[in-house]
Amino acid sequence: MNTIQPKKNWKQKLQEIIYEADTPAGKLFDVILLIAILFSIAIVMLESVNTIGEKYQEELNIAEWIITILFSIEYILRIISINKPSKYIFSFYGIIDFLSTIPKYLSVIFVGTHTLVALRALRLLRVFRILKLTRFIGESQNLAKALKASRARISVFLFFVLIICVILGSVMYLIEGASNGFTSIPRSVYWAIVTLTTVGYGDIAPETPFGQFVASVIMILGYAIIAIPTGIVSSEIVKQNDINLNTQACPNCAAEGHRDDAEFCYHCGNKLHE
C-alpha cells in the first residue's frame, strides 16, 4: 500500500534548495551562486588594476553592490530556512559567508576593508556539492582523522628532526666558521633546516670540502626524512573506513554529509525526513 508523502512547506522547500544539491533546483542554485562568486572575485581583481579601476570605477562599484546584496539575501535565507540558525551562523561555511559579505558594508565606514571580499574565494569549496564530489570531502575527513591518530608519532619524529638539525648545525659551525657565513650556531641550525628540507635558499653555503661533504649527506638524508611522515599518515588512512556521503543536509542544524539511508542527523539527532 502506497503511503502519501506529506506536502513540504515553504521552509522545507527552501532548505532543500539552499543546502542540498540532489535536486535540479538545488543544483541550479549552487551553479548560480558559484557564477556570482566568480563574478564578484573578478570585479575585485579588475578594481586592483589602476587603469581599469579608475576608468570603470562607478560601474564596478554598482556591480559589487548588486553582488553584495544578493549574497546578503542568500545569507539571510540560509538562516531562516533551518530550525537552529546558530548552527549555520557559527559553522565554517557560515563564518565564511559572513566574512565574504560584510566587507562591502564596512568599506562605507572604514576605508581599505573592501579588499577583504577576496575571502569569497573560499566559498568555491561548495563546488564539491555541485559536482557530487562529496566523497573527496569524506576523504579529507579521513585524512584529518589519520593526522589526529598519528599526531604522537609525528611529534616524536619532528622532535627527532629538530635534534638532528641542532647537531648538524653545530657541526657545520665548527667546520665552516664565521668566515664562510656560519656566524653562530642558531644561524648554522637555520642552514641545516633549510638544507634538510631540500629548500636550499643559497644564502649560506659551505666552502670547505669537508663542509660540502656533510652538506651532501644532509641533502640525501632530507629525502628520506620527507618520506617518513608520509608513511605514518598513509598507514593511518588505510585504517579509516570509506563512507559514501551525500549532500543531504539536516533541516534542523544544517549539518551535511549524511548517508543515503540515514534517518537521523548524526550531529543533533533530528529526523532527516518528515
C-alpha positions as CSV (number, residue, x, y, z in Angstrom):
1,M,0.0,0.0,0.0
2,N,1.5,3.3,-1.1
3,T,1.7,6.0,1.6
4,I,1.0,9.6,0.8
5,Q,4.0,11.8,1.4
6,P,3.2,14.9,3.4
7,K,3.4,18.1,1.4
8,K,6.5,20.2,2.2
9,N,6.0,23.7,3.5
10,W,8.0,26.7,2.1
11,K,10.7,26.4,4.8
12,Q,11.4,22.8,3.9
13,K,11.5,23.5,0.2
14,L,13.8,26.5,0.8
15,Q,16.1,24.4,3.0
16,E,16.2,21.6,0.3
17,I,17.1,24.1,-2.4
18,I,19.8,26.0,-0.5
19,Y,21.5,23.3,1.5
20,E,21.2,20.3,-0.8
21,A,22.4,19.6,-4.4
22,D,20.5,16.4,-5.1
23,T,17.5,18.2,-6.7
24,P,17.6,20.2,-10.0
25,A,16.6,23.3,-8.1
26,G,19.4,22.8,-5.6
27,K,22.0,22.2,-8.4
28,L,20.8,25.3,-10.2
29,F,21.0,27.4,-7.0
30,D,24.6,26.3,-6.4
31,V,25.6,26.9,-10.0
32,I,24.2,30.4,-9.9
33,L,25.9,31.0,-6.6
34,L,29.3,29.9,-8.0
35,I,28.9,32.2,-11.0
36,A,28.1,35.1,-8.7
37,I,31.1,34.3,-6.6
38,L,33.5,34.1,-9.6
39,F,32.0,37.3,-11.0
40,S,32.5,39.2,-7.7
41,I,36.1,38.0,-7.4
42,A,36.7,39.2,-11.0
43,I,35.3,42.6,-10.0
44,V,37.8,42.8,-7.1
45,M,40.7,41.8,-9.3
46,L,39.7,44.4,-12.0
47,E,39.4,47.1,-9.4
48,S,43.0,46.4,-8.3
49,V,44.2,47.3,-11.9
50,N,44.7,51.0,-11.8
51,T,43.8,51.7,-15.5
52,I,40.6,49.6,-15.3
53,G,39.7,50.6,-11.7
54,E,39.9,54.4,-12.5
55,K,38.1,54.2,-15.8
56,Y,35.2,52.0,-14.7
57,Q,35.1,52.8,-11.0
58,E,31.4,53.6,-10.9
59,E,30.3,50.6,-13.0
60,L,32.4,48.2,-10.9
61,N,31.1,49.7,-7.7
62,I,27.5,49.3,-8.8
63,A,28.2,45.7,-9.8
64,E,29.8,44.9,-6.5
65,W,26.9,46.3,-4.6
66,I,24.5,44.2,-6.6
67,I,26.5,41.1,-5.8
68,T,26.8,42.0,-2.1
69,I,23.0,42.5,-1.8
70,L,22.5,39.1,-3.5
71,F,24.9,37.4,-1.1
72,S,23.2,39.2,1.8
73,I,19.8,37.8,0.8
74,E,21.3,34.3,0.4
75,Y,22.9,34.6,3.9
76,I,19.5,35.6,5.4
77,L,17.7,32.8,3.6
78,R,20.2,30.2,4.9
79,I,19.5,31.5,8.4
80,I,15.7,31.4,8.2
81,S,15.5,28.0,6.4
82,I,16.7,25.9,9.3
83,N,15.4,25.4,12.8
84,K,18.7,26.2,14.6
85,P,20.2,29.2,12.8
86,S,23.1,29.4,15.2
87,K,24.4,26.0,13.9
88,Y,24.9,27.6,10.5
89,I,26.0,31.1,11.7
90,F,28.9,29.6,13.7
91,S,29.8,26.9,11.2
92,F,32.7,27.0,8.9
93,Y,30.7,28.0,5.9
94,G,28.5,30.3,7.9
95,I,31.5,32.3,9.1
96,I,33.0,32.4,5.5
97,D,29.6,33.6,4.1
98,F,29.5,36.4,6.7
99,L,33.1,37.4,6.2
100,S,32.6,37.5,2.4
101,T,29.5,39.7,2.7
102,I,30.3,42.2,5.4
103,P,33.5,43.9,3.9
104,K,31.5,45.9,1.3
105,Y,29.3,47.4,4.1
106,L,32.4,48.0,6.2
107,S,34.0,49.8,3.3
108,V,31.4,52.6,3.6
109,I,32.6,53.2,7.2
110,F,36.3,52.1,7.1
111,V,38.4,52.7,4.1
112,G,40.5,49.8,2.8
113,T,38.4,46.9,4.1
114,H,36.8,46.3,0.6
115,T,39.7,44.1,-0.5
116,L,38.6,41.5,2.1
117,V,35.9,40.4,-0.4
118,A,38.6,38.2,-1.8
119,L,37.6,35.8,1.0
120,R,34.7,34.8,-1.3
121,A,37.2,32.5,-3.0
122,L,36.8,30.2,0.0
123,R,33.2,29.7,-0.8
124,L,34.2,27.9,-4.0
125,L,34.5,24.9,-1.7
126,R,30.8,24.5,-2.4
127,V,31.8,23.2,-5.9
128,F,32.2,19.8,-4.2
129,R,28.5,19.7,-3.6
130,I,27.6,20.6,-7.1
131,L,29.8,18.1,-8.8
132,K,28.7,15.4,-6.4
133,L,32.3,15.1,-5.3
134,T,31.5,14.9,-1.6
135,R,33.4,11.6,-1.4
136,F,36.5,13.8,-1.6
137,I,35.2,15.7,1.5
138,G,34.8,12.4,3.1
139,E,38.4,11.5,2.2
140,S,39.5,14.8,3.7
141,Q,37.8,13.9,6.9
142,N,39.6,10.5,6.9
143,L,42.8,12.4,6.4
144,A,42.1,14.6,9.4
145,K,41.3,11.6,11.5
146,A,44.6,10.0,10.3
147,L,46.6,13.0,11.2
148,K,45.0,13.1,14.6
149,A,45.6,9.4,15.2
150,S,49.3,9.7,14.2
151,R,50.0,13.0,15.9
152,A,52.1,11.4,18.7
153,R,54.4,9.6,16.2
154,I,54.7,12.7,14.0
155,S,55.5,14.8,17.1
156,V,58.3,12.4,18.1
157,F,59.5,12.4,14.5
158,L,59.6,16.2,14.4
159,F,61.4,16.4,17.7
160,F,64.0,13.9,16.3
161,V,64.4,16.1,13.2
162,L,64.9,19.2,15.4
163,I,67.7,17.4,17.3
164,I,69.4,16.4,14.1
165,C,69.3,20.0,12.9
166,V,70.8,21.3,16.1
167,I,73.6,18.7,16.0
168,L,74.4,19.2,12.3
169,G,74.2,22.9,12.6
170,S,76.7,22.9,15.5
171,V,79.0,20.6,13.4
172,M,78.8,23.0,10.5
173,Y,79.5,25.9,12.7
174,L,82.7,24.2,13.9
175,I,83.7,23.1,10.3
176,E,83.0,26.3,8.4
177,G,83.1,29.1,11.0
178,A,82.1,32.7,10.7
179,S,84.4,33.4,7.7
180,N,82.1,31.3,5.5
181,G,78.8,32.7,6.7
182,F,78.2,30.4,9.7
183,T,78.5,33.2,12.2
184,S,76.6,31.5,15.0
185,I,75.0,28.2,16.0
186,P,71.4,29.4,15.5
187,R,72.4,30.6,12.0
188,S,74.0,27.3,11.3
189,V,70.9,25.4,12.6
190,Y,68.8,27.6,10.2
191,W,71.1,26.4,7.4
192,A,70.7,22.8,8.5
193,I,66.9,23.1,8.5
194,V,66.9,24.7,5.0
195,T,69.2,22.1,3.6
196,L,67.5,19.1,5.3
197,T,64.1,20.1,3.9
198,T,65.7,20.4,0.5
199,V,64.6,24.1,0.2
200,G,68.2,25.4,-0.4
201,Y,67.9,29.2,-0.4
202,G,71.6,29.5,-1.1
203,D,72.1,32.5,1.3
204,I,74.6,30.4,3.2
205,A,76.8,27.7,1.6
206,P,79.7,25.6,2.8
207,E,83.1,26.5,1.3
208,T,85.4,23.7,2.6
209,P,85.5,20.2,1.1
210,F,84.5,18.6,4.4
211,G,81.7,21.0,4.9
212,Q,80.4,20.3,1.4
213,F,80.6,16.6,2.1
214,V,78.5,17.0,5.2
215,A,76.0,19.1,3.3
216,S,75.7,16.4,0.7
217,V,74.9,13.9,3.4
218,I,72.2,16.2,4.9
219,M,70.6,16.7,1.4
220,I,70.3,12.9,0.9
221,L,69.1,12.5,4.4
222,G,66.4,15.1,3.7
223,Y,64.7,12.9,1.0
224,A,64.5,10.0,3.4
225,I,63.0,12.3,6.2
226,I,60.3,13.6,3.9
227,A,59.1,10.1,3.2
228,I,58.7,9.1,6.8
229,P,55.7,11.3,7.8
230,T,54.0,10.3,4.6
231,G,54.3,6.7,5.5
232,I,53.0,7.4,9.0
233,V,49.9,9.2,7.8
234,S,49.3,6.7,5.0
235,S,49.2,3.8,7.4
236,E,46.5,5.5,9.4
237,I,44.5,6.4,6.3
238,V,44.4,2.7,5.4
239,K,42.7,2.0,8.7
240,Q,39.9,4.5,8.0
241,N,36.6,3.1,6.7
242,D,35.4,4.6,3.4
243,I,32.0,6.2,3.8
244,N,29.8,7.1,0.9
245,L,28.5,10.5,1.8
246,N,25.7,12.5,0.2
247,T,24.8,16.2,0.1
248,Q,21.8,15.5,2.4
249,A,21.5,18.3,5.0
250,C,19.7,18.3,8.3
251,P,16.7,20.7,8.3
252,N,17.3,21.4,12.0
253,C,21.1,22.2,12.3
254,A,22.2,22.2,8.6
255,A,24.8,19.5,9.2
256,E,25.8,17.9,5.9
257,G,27.3,14.6,4.7
258,H,24.7,12.0,5.8
259,R,24.5,8.6,4.3
260,D,21.7,8.0,1.7
261,D,20.0,5.6,4.1
262,A,20.4,7.8,7.2
263,E,17.2,8.6,9.1
264,F,18.5,10.9,11.8
265,C,21.1,13.6,11.9
266,Y,24.5,12.4,13.2
267,H,25.0,15.8,14.8
268,C,21.8,16.8,16.6
269,G,19.7,13.6,16.3
270,N,16.8,15.3,14.5
271,K,14.8,13.2,12.0
272,L,16.0,13.9,8.5
273,H,12.8,13.2,6.7
274,E,9.4,14.1,8.0
